[in-house]
Amino acid sequence: MLSPHLLHIMPLIGHGKPPNSFPSITKTQNRVTKSVLNQDFSTNQSAAASAPPIASMAKVIHLPAITTNGAEVIEVVERAVARAVEGAAVDKSTKVPVKCVITVKRIIRSDNESNADHEDPNNHEMVAGRLHLTLYSTELDCSGMEKTVEASTERGTRRGEAVEFECSFNMPKTFGQVGAVTMQNQQEDETLLVSTIALDGLPSPTTTTSLTFNCNSHISPMSQNHDLRIFFSNKSYLPAQTPDGLKRLRNLDLENLRGDGTGERKESDRIYDYDVYNDLADPDSNPDLARPVLGGSKHPYPRRCRTGRGPTKADKNTEKKSGALAKYYVPRDEQFSATKSREFRLNVLDQAVHALIPIFVSITNPKMGFPFFTAIDSLFNEGLIIPSNGLLNKYLPRVVKATSFGKEKLRYETPELITRDRFSWLTDKEFARQTLAGLNPYTIQLVKEWPLTSKLDPKLYGPPESAITKELVEKEIGGVMTVEEVVEKKRLFMLDYHDLLLPQVIGVRNLGDTYLYGSRTLFFLRDNGTLQPIAIELTRPPSYDEKLAIEPWQGVYTPSTEPTKEWLWRFAKLNVIVHDSAYHQLIAHWLRTHCVAEPFIIAANRQLSAMHPIYRLLHPYFGYTMEINAYARKQLVNAGGIIESCFSAGKYAMVFSSIVYDQVWRFDMEALPADLIRRGLAEEDPNAEHGLKLAIQDYPFANDGLILWDAIKEWVSDYVDHYYPKAFTIEEDKELQAWWNEVRTVGHGDKKDEKWWPVLNTQENLIQTLSTIIWVNSGHHAAVNFGQYDYAGYFPNRPSIARTKMPDEDPTDDEYTEFLTKPESAMLQCLPSQRQASIVMTILDVLSTHSADEEYIADKMEASWEDSPVIKGRSSGSKGG
Ligand SMILES: [Fe+2]
């Protein structure tokens, strides 16, 4: 049997210099190939006029099926040669010149330098650039062969940021519609970001004389990547509808994207594959940075993109780090777009972290808190003079201001929350409001049962009964009704971090300098529709550990005007917000959007052709997720990284994330309506707006989110109904089924046996599945991402860590006296240190910033949608398009 690689090289053989690493072919095959190679195959426009037609015909030979012996190869080639000879007799008037312009947004040097110097729009200099292109007809010829024409560029013209390369094809009038282009980048060391390939002068009877391929894809030099780069036209096809002329290319492209699962990935690769989270630890540099592998039966977790780096010396199950400044691999097209690289958010973040953290380390004691609240204010007013390296202002112009003496000043923008009302963060009203409209609107839930009871093992975690009593609740709501009535009338709500956090408490406390509790916070829904916090319960489980042997402890706190109780209430709220901050970053943000999305993206690229309509529907929502995730593994959620060093869960942060994935995460509950119903914040009501009756009418996250959800679902419904008019076409779509199967059994393989996974067998199921993925990657993520600096930029409003325990938890006499006399000072000691606060504020400032090339829903029509009149009409008429 021939090597499958021969299928790759057959379209290339006309160039006379196949890449060095192509596999050797057998003696018989070699003879056949040489007979073809002896022809003059240069078909760029300058040579095409003198080249015999046999040349271009011979170059397009490919094997329609895997052949079994050399004789068959000979037969195939002989048939092609016969057709070529026949073609030579055809009058030249049967062909027309087709002009081709390839627009490359930017050429990226291998040293990653920007071409900013060449971005003058009046700069039209000529640049060298050899690209070889082959156009493929959607039809096969009468012998069942692919119909192709080829041409090459020699140089291009720079037009500001873009470069345009031109060539011309000598195309038979009977060529039919162009369905694909393959391109070889024959530059020595330049990767190109191909924006469009525009054809003009196409012969009749094609429907149009011009055609544009919207590529927006990188193509590496052949010296770095031998895979044939294939670009399909904007027309979408289900697998069964693939034109005969494109079938081989459709499969070949997917094979290339899947790779063979071996080797270390290079920057130029496009391969999408899976691996467990085994690259967070760094045991070679420090045994304390060893961490468990996430993914597998012990610590279930979604899969991440495989990079193929080797194992560490200390632990063969842990993947070693790349260099400090080296990026982790993501497929080439998942990297940030290459325009003005110095403005990339992720590059900024990377540079900022590398530059700023050593400065913070040099100027602050790791445990030093802020001495006064006014010292916190000064971060926004006067700022902090820092040792200058002259670069920070360039990376972080919003945060770091250059000074006149070559020094730089770290001065943060005042978050809007503080601009509006400097003291609002202290109020119960704002505390409650932020559970509905703040940075994490995803935890508040209806209390459905009374009394509150833990489901944890009492032998390990203490008494299951909550310390919040019926009497306490009734007193706090002024005795207007019994607690049973409050529950029945759906007016009692809760932030419940009891059962999830309690098992982590002892481990976290053993780390030192960070304290944790299990917590419950109750809210009463008042007649005016707002929430009123009425009680907080903080719980410490028992520990029989030699290092920390303690009895169980519970504290219950309520609002008060009595000074000591009022301060304790403030401390209790601070602790709950710390719990909410950890849950927000690790679960609502990282796990439920970034992390769970990666398998959907990997599987889509491995199983859905770029010409598949569902790939094209989802693709806009996948942008940059994989690269941001790779960065997060390197700097944010890694051992000793920013999350571990600045948030309360410390080194248990990611294990906690795995526990929540295992116990709580369900795909079918990630749709906004399902999530609201699960938390008791809504119930189905066909007569209500959006089909849901909200438990709290003024719930901005739900009020706005449901409008967006409905728009997404309406658009997806139109789209799915157009491509799948009958349910059986969904079941028969091999690529779609392979994608979903791989999502469930590989990417989310630790949950593959769950019964709640939707089955893609009806339009309804497919619409719900796709809408959920789109929602998670758009509305859900935006809600928990873009408000980060607004709410947490002033960190007392949203501290990431509690560094001291509650003042009344087993205090010494001196400790309690200190609290009574200087409660404000005690709170500053509890809040994040200067170093922790500065690092988190800087990171959140960058992460909250909208990047220049961000796309907004309904803002941009995908090229493939525009080419379909039906879809174009529906998308432009849909709020969610
Ligand atoms: Fe994010």
Boltz pocket constraint, residues with backbone or C-beta under 6 A from the ligand:
constraints:
  - pocket:
      binder: B
      contacts: [[A, 589], [A, 594], [A, 781], [A, 785]]
      max_distance: 6.0
